[in-house]
């Protein structure tokens, strides 16, 4: 239910409550405009009659394996006569979603609403329910796409969220606490919010929305009834709403959705640089301001950064005219742009400022078939960690895929896990994992890190 940041709660559903009468610094008391596009607008009801049928309730069921170091040990299970099948618990959650393609049944929602779910049910306005299939998820932006096969669906058109301004009126529709078709209204409080947690790519719309459990994945619309955002989280020191909510801009959600529908995953580009924040000592050494850029510490061979002439010791001060003040700013900028985007970088090199261009390319990650390491790992693909994971201080190798009928799957290994050790040997990367090939220990114990922490996976 919560993000890794102690003050940010991710709720399983999404809609914002924007308070009428809120004030914007430097402006007069905000009031409802008398007309939109020349049409009288004494009430939001005409617009909402077209919007609410496109906002749906999403309920999920997830079977979660219950891991225990004793019950996971095959010797322990055999000694006490315990079943070989892993124990599990069933989790259920509620959320919201937005129909964006009526003909094909595509629905936008949050990854934290449907990610990892075994069963997804969508309830439309009027009470009709349909089983949904998962098209794809992108945990890094918290966007997911599901699909239903249903007649006479009504979809919301997507607005160009780049045209939003602070002070624009917006309306949120969702299902907080399971209360269907709940509508709230208010204003855009800020744009381009990021750095709210240490993971993911962030470019949030901030709003004085009342986001509550059951709201995530719901619609944030403008007064024309066009989708401008997907609501996803709140700032809350106490756990309750304090009027600071965040939504994923429709432009970002649309780009992620396009890639998920086409490829089932999102391909992100990279410059191919390693960098770090400028500390006071580094600033003194380089003769630069501490909060004016990030210093390049490494350049990948053959990368766009190398082709652009970047070198260790260079200071990147801006990307596409947006200032870079931290490594997170750079990582966020790379992750939010599609592959093939050409970016303009301002670089401080030996005390002189120069402008260079580079085209983002997909990161090339080495991989290996688990069967080449140990027969018990047949059906598993291991890859190096990507730049985003390494930027978060992670180490190990990522589990790229696990065949359902493999020994590893039976032991509980899942795609997305990160193997950080084999037995009592710490694994820092794919090269180190390769060095263990042929060792063939009697008991293959993998130390795995996932969202629940670290644990052993015993592959028989």
C-alpha positions in Angstrom: 0.0 0.0 0.0 2.9 2.4 0.4 5.9 3.5 -1.6 9.5 3.1 -0.3 9.4 6.8 0.8 7.9 6.9 4.3 5.6 9.8 3.4 4.2 8.6 0.2 1.3 6.1 0.0 0.5 4.2 -3.2 -3.2 3.4 -3.1 -4.9 0.6 -5.0 -7.2 2.8 -7.1 -7.0 6.4 -8.3 -9.1 9.5 -8.5 -8.3 13.0 -7.3 -10.5 15.3 -5.3 -9.6 18.9 -6.2 -11.1 21.4 -3.9 -13.2 24.2 -5.4 -12.3 27.5 -4.0 -8.6 26.6 -3.6 -6.2 29.4 -4.1 -3.1 29.7 -6.3 -0.1 31.7 -5.0 -0.1 35.0 -6.7 -3.6 34.8 -8.1 -7.1 35.8 -6.9 -9.6 33.3 -5.4 -10.2 30.5 -8.0 -13.7 30.2 -9.2 -15.4 28.0 -11.8 -15.2 29.6 -15.3 -18.6 30.7 -16.7 -18.0 29.0 -20.0 -15.8 26.5 -21.8 -15.3 26.8 -25.6 -18.1 29.4 -25.6 -20.6 27.0 -24.0 -22.2 27.9 -20.6 -20.9 25.7 -17.8 -23.0 26.2 -14.7 -22.5 22.5 -13.9 -20.0 19.7 -14.6 -22.9 17.2 -15.0 -23.0 17.3 -18.9 -19.3 16.7 -19.1 -19.4 13.9 -16.5 -22.2 12.1 -18.2 -19.7 11.3 -21.0 -16.7 10.7 -18.6 -18.1 8.4 -15.9 -19.0 5.4 -18.2 -15.3 5.2 -19.1 -14.0 4.9 -15.6 -14.2 1.3 -14.3 -13.7 -0.6 -11.0 -10.8 -3.1 -11.0 -10.6 -6.0 -8.5 -7.7 -8.4 -8.4 -6.8 -11.7 -6.8 -3.1 -12.6 -6.2 -1.7 -15.9 -4.9 1.5 -15.1 -2.9 3.9 -17.8 -1.9 4.7 -17.8 1.8 8.4 -18.3 2.2 10.1 -19.6 5.3 13.7 -20.7 5.6 12.7 -23.9 7.4 9.8 -24.9 5.2 11.8 -24.0 2.1 14.4 -26.6 3.1 13.7 -29.9 1.3 15.4 -31.9 4.1 13.3 -30.1 6.8 10.1 -30.8 4.8 11.0 -34.5 4.3 11.8 -34.9 8.0 8.5 -33.5 9.2 6.5 -35.0 6.3 5.4 -31.7 4.9 4.1 -31.4 1.3 6.6 -30.4 -1.4 4.3 -27.7 -2.8 4.9 -24.2 -1.5 2.4 -22.6 0.9 0.6 -19.5 -0.3 -1.8 -16.8 0.8 -4.5 -15.0 -1.3 -4.5 -11.2 -1.5 -7.3 -9.1 -2.9 -7.3 -5.5 -3.9 -9.5 -2.8 -5.5 -8.6 -0.1 -7.9 -9.8 2.0 -10.8 -9.1 2.2 -14.5 -9.9 4.2 -17.6 -11.1 2.9 -20.9 -9.0 4.6 -23.6 -9.9 2.4 -26.6 -13.6 1.3 -26.8 -13.2 -0.8 -30.0 -10.3 -2.9 -28.6 -11.2 -2.8 -24.9 -7.9 -1.3 -23.7 -7.9 0.1 -20.2 -5.2 2.3 -18.6 -4.5 1.8 -14.9 -1.6 1.7 -12.4 1.0 -1.1 -12.2 0.5 -1.3 -8.4 -3.2 -2.0 -9.0 -2.8 -5.1 -11.4 0.9 -6.0 -11.4 1.4 -9.6 -10.4 -2.3 -10.4 -10.2 -3.5 -13.8 -11.1 -7.1 -12.7 -11.7 -8.4 -9.3 -12.8 -12.1 -8.4 -12.9 -13.4 -5.2 -14.4 -16.8 -3.8 -13.4 -18.4 -1.2 -15.7 -20.9 1.5 -14.9 -24.2 -0.4 -14.5 -22.6 -3.4 -12.7 -21.6 -5.6 -15.6 -18.4 -7.5 -14.9 -15.7 -8.9 -17.2 -12.5 -10.9 -16.8 -9.6 -8.9 -18.0 -6.3 -9.9 -19.5 -3.0 -8.2 -18.7 -1.5 -6.6 -21.8 1.6 -5.3 -20.0 2.9 -3.4 -17.0 5.7 -0.9 -16.5 6.7 -0.7 -12.8 9.1 2.2 -13.5 6.3 4.6 -14.4 3.6 2.7 -12.5 1.5 2.3 -15.7 -0.3 -0.8 -16.8 -2.7 -1.8 -19.6 -5.4 -4.4 -19.4 -8.0 -5.5 -21.9 -11.6 -6.7 -21.8 -13.9 -8.0 -24.5 -17.2 -6.2 -24.0 -19.7 -4.4 -26.2 -20.7 -0.8 -26.3 -17.8 0.5 -24.4 -17.2 4.3 -24.0 -13.6 5.6 -24.0 -12.0 8.9 -22.9 -10.1 10.9 -25.4 -6.5 11.7 -24.4 -5.5 15.4 -24.0 -2.1 16.8 -24.7 -0.9 17.0 -21.0 2.0 19.3 -22.1 -0.6 22.1 -22.4 -1.5 21.9 -18.7 -0.9 25.0 -16.6 -0.8 25.5 -12.9 -4.2 26.7 -11.9 -6.1 24.8 -14.6 -9.3 23.2 -13.3 -9.4 19.4 -13.3 -11.9 16.8 -12.3 -11.2 13.3 -10.9 -13.3 10.2 -11.2 -12.7 7.0 -9.5 -13.8 4.4 -6.9 -12.4 5.3 -3.5 -13.2 2.7 -0.8 -15.2 0.9 -3.5 -17.6 3.8 -3.9 -18.3 3.8 -7.6 -18.4 6.9 -9.8 -17.1 9.2 -7.2 -16.3 12.7 -8.7 -14.2 15.4 -7.2 -12.7 18.6 -8.6 -10.0 21.2 -8.1 -6.9 22.6 -9.8 -3.5 21.7 -11.0 -1.1 22.6 -8.1 2.2 22.0 -9.8 3.8 20.3 -12.8 6.9 18.1 -13.3 7.2 16.8 -9.8 9.9 14.2 -9.3 12.2 12.8 -6.7 9.2 11.6 -4.6 10.9 8.2 -4.2 14.2 6.5 -5.0 12.8 4.3 -7.7 10.9 4.8 -11.0 10.7 7.6 -13.5 8.7 10.5 -12.3 7.1 13.6 -13.9 3.9 13.9 -11.9 1.1 16.4 -12.1 0.5 17.7 -8.6 -3.1 18.4 -7.6 -5.0 19.2 -4.5 -6.9 16.0 -5.1 -8.3 13.8 -2.3 -6.8 10.5 -3.3 -7.9 7.6 -1.1 -7.7 3.8 -1.1 -9.5 2.6 -4.2 -8.6 5.6 -6.3 -5.3 4.7 -8.0 -5.6 4.2 -11.8 -8.6 6.6 -12.0 -9.1 9.5 -14.4 -8.0 13.1 -14.0 -9.7 15.1 -16.8 -10.0 18.6 -17.9 -13.2 20.5 -18.2 -13.7 19.2 -21.8 -13.8 15.6 -20.4 -10.4 14.7 -21.9 -7.9 12.5 -19.9 -5.0 14.5 -18.7 -3.6 12.1 -16.0 -3.8 8.8 -14.2 -3.9 9.3 -10.5 -1.4 7.3 -8.5 -0.2 8.5 -5.1 -0.5 11.1 -2.3 1.8 12.8 0.1 0.6 12.0 3.6 2.5 12.3 6.9 -0.4 10.8 8.7 -1.8 8.3 6.2 -4.9 10.4 5.4 -5.4 12.9 2.6 -3.9 16.3 3.1 -4.7 17.7 -0.3 -1.4 16.8 -2.1 -2.0 14.2 -4.8 0.0 13.1 -7.9 -1.1 11.9 -11.3 0.9 10.5 -14.3 0.6 12.8 -17.3 -1.5 11.5 -20.1 1.4 12.0 -22.6 3.7 9.8 -20.6 0.9 7.2 -20.0 0.1 7.1 -23.7 3.7 6.5 -24.8 4.0 3.7 -22.2 0.7 2.2 -23.4 1.8 2.3 -27.0 4.9 0.3 -26.2 3.1 -2.1 -24.0 0.5 -2.9 -26.6 3.1 -3.2 -29.4 5.8 -5.1 -27.5 4.5 -6.1 -24.0 7.2 -4.1 -22.4 8.8 -0.6 -22.5 12.2 -0.1 -24.2 14.1 2.7 -22.7 17.1 4.5 -24.2 20.3 5.5 -22.4 23.2 7.8 -23.0 25.6 5.2 -21.7 27.2 7.2 -18.9 27.8 6.6 -15.3 27.6 9.7 -13.1 27.4 10.9 -9.6 26.1 14.0 -7.7 28.6 16.8 -7.2 29.7 16.9 -3.5 31.4 19.9 -2.0 34.8 18.3 -2.5 34.1 17.4 -6.1 32.8 21.0 -6.8 36.0 22.4 -5.3 38.1 20.1 -7.4 36.3 20.9 -10.7 35.7 24.5 -9.9 31.9 24.3 -10.3 28.8 25.0 -8.2 27.6 22.1 -6.1 24.0 22.1 -7.4 24.8 22.9 -11.0 25.0 19.5 -12.7 26.3 15.9 -12.4 29.8 14.7 -13.0 30.5 11.9 -15.5 32.4 9.1 -13.9 32.4 6.6 -16.8 31.4 6.3 -20.5 30.3 3.0 -22.0 32.2 1.9 -25.1 30.3 2.5 -28.3 27.5 4.4 -26.5 25.8 7.6 -27.6 27.7 9.4 -24.9 31.1 8.2 -26.3 30.0 9.2 -29.8 29.1 12.7 -28.5 32.6 13.0 -27.1 31.7 12.9 -23.4 34.6 12.0 -21.1 35.0 11.2 -17.4 35.2 14.4 -15.5 32.8 16.3 -17.7 29.9 18.0 -15.9 26.4 17.7 -17.5 24.5 20.9 -16.5 21.3 20.6 -18.6 19.4 18.2 -20.9 17.1 19.8 -23.5 17.5 23.1 -21.7 16.3 21.6 -18.4 18.8 22.0 -15.5 20.4 18.8 -14.1 20.9 19.1 -10.4 21.3 15.4 -9.4 21.9 11.9 -10.9 18.1 11.3 -10.4 17.4 14.2 -12.7 19.5 12.7 -15.4 18.1 9.1 -14.9 14.6 10.5 -14.9 15.1 12.5 -18.1 16.6 9.4 -19.9 13.8 7.1 -18.7 10.9 9.3 -19.7 12.1 9.8 -23.3 11.3 7.2 -26.1 14.2 5.3 -27.7 15.5 7.2 -30.6 15.0 10.6 -29.0 17.8 13.1 -29.8 18.7 15.2 -26.8 20.8 18.3 -26.4 23.3 18.4 -23.5 25.1 21.3 -22.0 28.6 20.1 -20.9 31.3 21.8 -18.8 34.6 20.4 -20.2 37.9 21.7 -18.7 36.1 24.8 -17.6 34.5 25.6 -21.0 30.8 25.2 -21.8 29.9 23.3 -25.0 26.7 21.9 -26.5 26.5 18.3 -27.8 23.7 16.1 -29.1 23.1 12.4 -28.6 20.5 9.9 -29.6 19.2 7.6 -26.9 19.6 3.9 -27.7 18.4 0.8 -25.9 20.8 -0.5 -23.3 22.5 -3.7 -24.4 22.4 -6.2 -21.5 24.3 -9.4 -21.5 22.4 -12.6 -20.7 22.9 -16.3 -20.2 20.8 -19.5 -20.3 20.7 -21.0 -16.8 21.2 -24.5 -18.2 24.8 -23.5 -19.1 25.5 -22.8 -15.5 23.7 -25.8 -13.9 21.2 -28.3 -15.2 18.9 -27.4 -12.3 18.6 -23.9 -13.7 17.3 -25.0 -17.1 14.5 -22.7 -18.2 15.9 -19.6 -16.5 17.4 -16.6 -18.3 19.8 -14.4 -16.3 20.8 -10.8 -17.4 22.9 -8.1 -16.0 21.1 -5.4 -14.1 20.0 -2.4 -16.1 21.2 1.2 -15.6 18.1 2.1 -13.5 18.7 -0.8 -11.1 22.4 0.0 -10.8 21.6 3.6 -10.2 19.5 2.6 -7.2 22.6 0.9 -5.7 21.5 -2.7 -6.5 23.9 -5.5 -7.3 23.6 -9.1 -8.6 21.9 -10.5 -11.7 18.3 -10.2 -12.8 16.1 -13.1 -13.5 14.8 -12.3 -17.0 12.5 -15.3 -17.6 11.5 -18.5 -15.8 9.7 -21.4 -17.7 6.5 -22.4 -15.7 7.4 -26.1 -15.6 11.0 -25.7 -14.7 12.7 -26.7 -11.4 13.4 -23.1 -10.6 9.7 -22.2 -11.0 8.7 -25.0 -8.7 11.2 -23.6 -6.1 9.7 -20.2 -6.3 12.1 -18.3 -8.6 10.2 -15.6 -10.6 11.0 -13.3 -13.4 12.1 -9.9 -12.0 13.9 -11.5 -9.0 17.5 -10.4 -8.5 20.0 -13.1 -7.5 22.6 -11.6 -5.1 24.3 -14.8 -4.0 24.8 -18.5 -4.6 25.2 -20.4 -1.3 27.6 -18.2 0.7 29.1 -16.5 -2.4 28.0 -12.9 -3.1 27.2 -12.3 -6.8 27.8 -8.8 -8.2 27.2 -9.4 -11.9 26.7 -11.9 -14.7 30.5 -12.4 -15.1 30.8 -13.6 -11.5 27.8 -15.9 -12.0 29.5 -17.4 -15.1 32.6 -18.2 -13.0 30.5 -20.5 -10.9 29.5 -22.6 -13.8 30.6 -26.3 -13.3 30.8 -26.0 -9.5 27.5 -27.9 -9.2 26.9 -27.8 -5.4 24.9 -30.6 -3.9 22.2 -28.1 -2.7 21.7 -25.2 -5.1 20.8 -22.3 -2.8 20.1 -18.9 -4.4 20.0 -15.8 -2.4 17.2 -13.7 -4.0 16.1 -10.1 -3.5 12.6 -9.0 -4.4 10.0 -6.5 -3.2 9.5 -8.5 0.1 13.3 -8.5 1.0 15.9 -11.2 0.6 15.4 -15.0 1.0 16.7 -18.3 -0.1 15.4 -20.2 -3.1 16.4 -23.9 -3.0 16.5 -25.5 -6.4 16.4 -29.2 -6.4 
